[in-house]
Amino acid sequence: MPTTHEALSSLFSRTMIKTRKETPNRAVSVNHDLLIRGNFIRQEAAGIYTILPLGRRVLNNIENIIRHHLNELGSVELTLPALHPKNLWEQTGRWDTVDVLYKVQSKFGKKYVLAATTEEIATPLAKDHIKSYRDLPLSFYSINNKYRDEARAKSGIIRNREFGMKDMYSFHASPEDFAQYYKKVLETYMQIFADCGINAKITEASGGEYTVAATHEFMAISEAGEDEIICCEECSFAQNIEVSGYHEGDKCPKCGEKLKTEKAIEIGHIFDLGIKFSNDFNLKFVDRNGTLQPVFMGCYGIGTTRLMGAVVEIHYDERGIVWPEKLAPYNCHLVGLNMEDSNVNRVAFTLYEYLARKHISVLFDEREKVSPGRKFSDADLIGIPIRLIISKRTVQKNSIEITDRVSGKSEVIPLDKFYRQINQDNFESLK
């Protein structure tokens, strides 16, 4: 049965969903296993994945959460290219020093870099727009793919050779102005990760090859993590163990409780770039006294595909993924049992259309001749928080069964009561 709301909602049979029972070969992480079996991603090669429709919807939600918070911060979105001319990387001295670059040559002899990071594009762009102190501060961000020739791509979509990334850059007239903005970004990042269902730890870390100063990482505690941090469970203190002078069992310097070591996934990283790239590209501004001054820069990254993988590593059970509400690919999963029955078919499709008209996105499992057990196991694996069940039994009682994916609790209520709730509060009471 066709619907006019398929952009918002989807029929299971038309959404390229082919779930798998078996664990993929060489799947050593939870996110690799569940995202492939749930048909969110498809592996093309080590560290290279196709993002399938379900996964794309989750990534859209992650990106929109990021957009919401960064727009509120006053940053503006643009799209930076992934193909960079060689001369820009030579100008910063990084053509020969960054060892994970993919370098390509066109048939016309020109050499390029596939973007591993984007300071070489962002700084000249800012130079076009910054002339005086009146043009500062400036901040912009881009969400697109990055490329790094990792020696060992692993952990599903947590460490890839091609991956989604949000890069943001800020430009300031003074270190003091930069420091104030840096603090605001740090707080904003914590809000972003909280919206994504992660209680992130902020850790102090060394700068590494992409920056020149000390930095802060945002860590999701998980056994799948490649990093080790030393942290306090009672307060916010955390440090990357590589730069920390503390050890497990030491007293926390902030609250006095015992410290412990944890494995963690890096999901965000913010940098003080100082004036390194400003000097490389002669990025200066005229201050209030008419004097040319270098611009102070900051860089702020979130790995979007990595974040999706980290969320799965934290939010799952023995049956599959349990998506946080704001990341779930749909608001609800409508499961039609006994769809061969004309009454069930009619009630289920009527409900599907009604939900879509109310702007409640729904994945509707309308498949015929598929057992209830298979439909329920698919729903558990996909992990949408609210499940709505229509069957011969519910139709006979003019009711609907509502199941919470997190708690597993089910409730059968009259169908007319369900419609009244939808009319009154647009689905909020069912969450």
C-alpha positions in Angstrom: 0.0 0.0 0.0 1.6 3.3 -1.0 2.0 6.2 1.4 2.5 9.9 0.9 4.8 10.1 4.0 7.7 7.8 3.1 10.3 10.5 3.4 9.5 10.7 7.1 8.5 7.1 7.6 9.4 3.8 5.9 8.1 0.4 5.1 10.4 -2.3 6.2 10.4 -4.0 2.8 11.4 -0.8 1.0 14.2 0.3 3.3 17.0 -2.0 2.2 16.9 -3.8 5.5 18.3 -7.4 5.4 19.2 -8.3 8.9 21.7 -11.1 9.7 21.7 -13.8 12.4 25.4 -14.7 12.1 28.2 -12.6 13.4 30.4 -11.1 10.6 33.8 -12.5 10.0 36.6 -10.9 12.0 34.0 -8.9 14.1 35.8 -8.3 17.4 33.8 -5.3 18.6 30.2 -5.0 19.5 29.5 -2.1 17.1 31.0 -4.0 14.2 28.8 -7.0 14.9 25.5 -5.2 15.7 25.7 -2.5 13.1 26.4 -5.0 10.3 23.8 -7.5 11.5 21.2 -4.8 11.9 22.0 -3.5 8.4 23.1 -0.1 9.4 26.4 -0.4 7.6 28.1 -2.6 5.0 31.8 -3.3 5.0 33.6 -2.8 1.7 37.2 -3.3 2.9 39.1 -2.8 6.1 38.2 0.6 7.4 35.8 1.4 4.6 32.0 1.2 5.0 28.8 2.0 3.1 26.4 3.7 5.4 23.0 2.1 4.7 19.6 3.8 5.2 19.2 2.9 8.8 22.7 4.1 9.6 22.2 7.2 7.6 19.2 8.2 9.7 21.2 7.7 12.9 24.1 9.8 11.5 21.6 12.5 10.4 20.4 12.7 14.0 24.0 12.9 15.3 24.8 15.6 12.8 21.6 17.6 13.6 22.4 17.5 17.3 25.8 18.9 16.5 24.4 21.5 14.2 21.9 22.6 16.8 24.5 23.2 19.5 27.1 24.8 17.2 24.6 27.1 15.6 23.6 28.2 19.1 27.2 28.9 19.8 27.3 31.2 16.8 29.3 29.1 14.4 28.2 28.8 10.8 28.1 25.7 8.6 29.9 25.4 5.3 31.4 22.5 3.4 35.2 22.2 3.1 36.6 20.1 0.2 38.1 16.7 0.8 40.7 17.1 -2.1 43.5 19.5 -1.2 46.2 20.9 -3.4 49.8 19.8 -2.5 51.1 23.3 -2.2 48.9 24.1 0.8 50.3 21.2 2.8 53.8 22.1 1.7 53.2 25.7 3.0 52.5 24.3 6.5 55.4 21.8 6.3 53.0 18.8 6.7 53.2 17.2 3.3 56.2 15.2 4.4 55.6 15.0 8.2 52.0 13.6 8.5 52.4 9.9 7.8 48.7 9.0 7.4 48.1 11.1 4.3 46.5 9.6 1.1 48.4 11.4 -1.7 47.0 11.2 -5.2 48.2 12.5 -8.6 45.9 13.5 -11.4 46.5 12.6 -15.0 47.6 16.2 -15.6 50.4 15.8 -13.1 49.0 17.8 -10.2 49.3 16.3 -6.7 46.7 16.4 -4.0 45.9 15.2 -0.5 42.7 13.5 0.6 41.7 15.5 3.7 43.0 14.0 6.9 42.2 17.4 8.6 41.4 20.8 7.1 43.6 23.5 8.6 45.2 23.9 5.2 41.9 24.9 3.7 40.3 26.7 6.7 43.1 29.1 7.3 43.3 30.6 3.8 39.5 30.8 3.7 39.6 32.8 7.0 42.2 35.0 5.5 39.8 36.1 2.8 37.3 37.2 5.5 39.5 38.6 8.3 40.9 42.0 7.7 40.5 43.9 11.0 39.5 43.4 14.6 35.9 44.1 13.5 35.9 40.7 11.7 36.8 38.8 14.8 35.9 36.5 16.4 34.9 34.2 13.5 33.9 30.5 13.7 32.7 28.0 11.0 32.3 24.2 10.8 32.1 21.5 8.2 30.7 18.0 8.4 32.1 15.6 5.8 34.4 12.7 5.2 38.0 12.5 6.2 40.7 10.0 5.0 43.7 8.6 6.9 45.9 5.8 5.9 45.7 3.9 9.2 48.2 1.1 9.6 45.4 -0.9 11.2 41.8 -0.1 10.7 39.8 -1.8 13.5 37.0 -1.8 16.0 34.2 -1.6 13.4 33.5 2.1 12.6 35.6 3.4 15.5 38.9 3.5 13.6 38.4 3.8 9.8 40.4 4.8 6.8 37.4 6.8 5.6 35.2 8.3 8.3 32.7 11.1 9.1 34.0 14.1 10.9 32.8 17.5 12.1 35.6 20.1 12.0 35.1 23.5 13.5 37.6 26.4 13.5 37.6 29.6 15.5 39.7 32.8 15.0 40.4 35.4 17.7 42.2 38.7 18.3 43.8 37.6 21.5 44.6 34.5 23.6 42.1 35.7 26.2 39.3 35.8 23.7 40.3 32.4 22.4 40.3 31.0 26.0 36.8 32.2 26.6 35.5 30.6 23.4 37.4 27.4 24.1 35.6 27.1 27.4 32.2 27.6 25.8 33.0 24.9 23.2 34.1 22.5 26.0 30.7 23.0 27.7 28.9 22.7 24.3 30.6 19.4 23.5 29.4 18.0 26.9 25.9 18.9 25.9 26.3 17.3 22.5 27.5 14.0 23.9 24.8 14.0 26.6 22.2 14.4 23.9 23.8 11.4 22.2 23.5 9.3 25.3 27.1 9.5 26.4 28.4 10.7 29.8 31.8 11.8 28.4 34.9 12.4 30.4 37.1 15.4 29.5 40.8 14.4 29.6 43.9 16.4 29.2 46.1 15.1 26.4 49.2 16.0 24.4 48.7 17.8 21.1 49.9 15.3 18.6 50.7 15.8 14.9 47.7 18.0 14.1 48.3 20.7 16.6 51.0 22.6 18.6 49.8 22.8 22.2 48.1 20.9 24.9 44.5 19.7 24.1 41.4 18.2 25.6 39.9 14.9 24.5 36.4 13.7 25.2 36.2 10.1 26.2 33.4 7.5 26.3 34.3 4.8 28.8 34.1 1.4 27.1 35.9 -1.8 27.0 36.2 -1.3 23.2 38.4 1.7 23.8 41.9 2.0 22.4 42.9 4.7 25.0 43.4 4.4 28.7 42.5 7.2 31.0 42.9 7.7 34.7 39.7 9.1 36.2 37.6 9.6 39.3 34.1 8.1 39.5 33.0 10.8 42.0 33.9 13.9 40.1 35.0 15.1 36.6 38.8 14.6 37.0 40.3 12.6 34.1 43.6 12.5 32.3 44.9 10.5 29.4 47.2 8.0 31.1 50.1 8.8 28.6 50.4 12.3 30.1 49.3 11.7 33.6 51.4 11.7 36.7 48.7 9.8 38.6 48.2 6.0 39.0 45.3 3.8 39.9 44.6 4.0 43.6 46.0 7.5 44.0 43.8 10.2 45.6 41.9 12.3 43.2 43.4 15.9 43.2 39.9 17.4 43.0 37.9 15.4 45.5 40.2 13.0 47.3 38.5 9.8 46.2 40.5 7.0 44.7 41.4 7.1 41.0 41.0 4.2 38.6 42.0 3.4 35.1 39.5 2.8 32.4 39.5 2.0 28.7 37.9 4.7 26.7 36.9 5.7 23.1 38.0 9.2 22.0 34.8 10.8 20.5 35.9 14.4 20.4 39.1 16.5 20.5 39.6 20.2 20.8 42.9 22.0 20.1 44.6 25.3 20.9 46.3 26.0 17.5 47.9 29.2 18.7 49.3 31.2 15.7 51.1 28.3 14.0 48.8 28.2 10.9 48.3 32.0 10.9 52.0 32.3 10.5 52.1 29.7 7.8 49.5 31.6 5.7 50.3 35.1 6.9 46.8 35.4 8.5 46.8 38.8 10.2 44.3 41.5 11.2 44.6 45.2 11.9 43.9 45.9 15.6 42.3 49.0 17.1 45.7 50.8 17.0 46.2 50.1 13.3 48.8 47.5 14.0 49.0 44.1 12.1 48.6 41.2 14.5 48.5 37.4 14.0 45.2 35.7 14.5 44.8 33.1 17.3 43.1 29.9 16.2 41.3 26.9 17.7 40.2 23.6 16.1 37.4 21.4 17.4 36.6 17.9 16.1 34.0 15.2 16.6 34.1 11.9 14.8 30.5 11.4 13.7 30.8 7.8 12.5 33.1 7.0 15.5 30.5 8.5 17.8 27.8 6.2 16.3 30.1 3.2 17.0 30.8 4.4 20.5 27.1 4.8 21.3 26.5 1.2 20.2 29.4 0.0 22.4 27.6 1.6 25.4 23.9 1.0 24.5 23.3 -2.6 23.7 22.1 -5.8 25.3 22.1 -9.5 24.4 19.4 -9.0 21.8 20.8 -6.0 20.0 21.2 -2.2 19.9 19.2 0.0 22.4 19.4 3.4 20.7 19.1 6.6 22.9 15.9 8.3 22.0 17.5 11.2 20.2 19.6 9.0 17.9 17.1 6.2 17.0 16.5 6.0 13.3 12.8 6.3 13.9 10.5 7.4 16.7 8.8 4.1 16.8 8.8 0.6 15.2 5.4 -0.6 14.2 5.3 -4.4 14.0 2.4 -5.9 12.1 1.8 -9.5 12.9 -0.5 -11.7 10.8 -0.4 -9.1 8.0 -2.1 -11.6 5.7 -5.3 -11.0 7.7 -7.3 -8.2 5.9 -8.4 -6.6 9.2 -4.9 -6.5 10.7 -3.6 -5.1 7.4 -6.2 -2.4 7.4 -5.7 -1.3 11.0 -1.9 -1.4 10.8 -1.7 0.6 7.6 -4.2 3.1 8.9 -2.1 3.6 12.0 1.1 3.9 9.9 -0.4 6.7 7.8 -1.8 8.5 10.8 1.5 8.5 12.7 3.3 9.8 9.6 0.7 12.6 9.2 1.4 13.6 12.8 5.1 13.8 12.0 6.0 10.8 14.1 8.6 8.9 12.1 7.9 5.2 12.0 9.5 2.0 10.6 6.6 -0.2 9.7 7.3 -4.0 9.4 4.5 -4.7 7.0 6.1 -8.0 5.7 3.7 -10.9 5.1 4.6 -14.5 5.8 7.3 -13.6 8.2 7.0 -15.2 11.6 6.4 -13.1 14.8 9.7 -14.4 16.2 11.7 -13.1 13.3 9.9 -9.8 13.4 10.6 -9.4 17.1 14.2 -10.4 16.8 14.7 -7.9 14.0 13.1 -5.2 16.1 15.3 -6.0 19.1 18.4 -6.0 16.9 17.6 -2.6 15.2 16.9 -1.2 18.7 14.2 1.6 18.2 13.1 2.6 21.7 9.3 2.2 21.2 7.6 -0.8 19.6 3.9 -0.7 18.5 2.3 -4.1 17.8 -0.8 -4.8 15.8 -2.0 -8.4 15.5 -5.1 -10.5 15.3 -5.3 -10.5 19.0 -5.1 -6.7 19.4 -7.5 -6.1 16.5 -10.1 -8.4 18.1 -9.8 -6.3 21.2 -9.6 -3.0 19.3 -6.3 -2.4 21.1 -2.5 -1.9 20.6 0.5 -3.3 22.4 3.3 -0.9 23.3 6.7 -2.3 24.3 9.6 -0.3 25.7 12.9 -1.6 24.2 15.0 -0.5 27.2 12.9 -2.0 30.0 11.2 -4.7 28.0 7.9 -3.7 29.6 4.7 -4.1 27.5 1.3 -2.5 27.9 -1.9 -3.2 26.0 -4.2 -0.2 25.7 -7.4 0.6 23.7 -6.6 1.8 20.2 -8.9 4.9 20.6 -7.0 5.9 23.8 -3.7 5.6 21.8 -5.1 7.9 19.1 -6.3 10.4 21.8 -2.8 10.5 23.3 -1.3 11.1 19.9 -3.7 14.0 19.3 -3.0 15.5 22.7 0.8 15.5 23.0 2.3 14.3 19.7 3.6 11.0 21.1 5.4 12.4 24.1 3.5 10.4 26.7 4.5 7.2 25.1 8.2 7.8 25.4 
